Amino acid sequence: MKLKFVTIIGPKVGPASTPENSKDTILEGRCHKGLYPLPLASIKQVFSVDKPSLSRWHDRLGHPSLPIVTRVISSNTLPCLAESNKESVCDACQQAKSHQLLYPRSSSVSSHPLELFFSDVWGPAPCSVGGNKYYVSFIDDYSKFTWVYLLKFKSDVFQRFHEFQNLVERLFDQKIVSMQTD
Ligand SMILES: [Zn+2]
């Protein structure tokens, strides 16, 4: 059975090319196992209706690098706007592929427990069974031993810190020397 195709592959197909306007058959093909395969020459004929830019091919191909986009275009002789801007910057790539620079290595070394603590408050988190939405951690730089307290309110941090301070200073029988927090 012959099928008259009414589907045009490609973005921004102009009104003169649509079957509704032209009444022309663009492609014809036969059904093969429930599908209508397009011969390669016909695909190029359909693609040639519109010439996408390099950045549009970059989007379509899943955001690969420029050399890969140009290689795919040239090896498959795909239509591409000649005046495409090769310097254009893709927002999605900038956001998704950017990396944070490494932190410089710290030269400070603790020689005993309680010399230096790192503290961090995290939240608001999904409410726990006990109704807590924040977490505060205290990490001993010397032993890396970590204490975590759950908080109902962020303002509970100072009370928790005093409880923690009393606990560890009694435990080690010495004072906390310094605390580092953001
Ligand atoms: Zn991209």
Residues whose N, C-alpha, C, O or C-beta is under 5 A from the ligand:
A	BS01	ZN	H63 C90 A92 C93
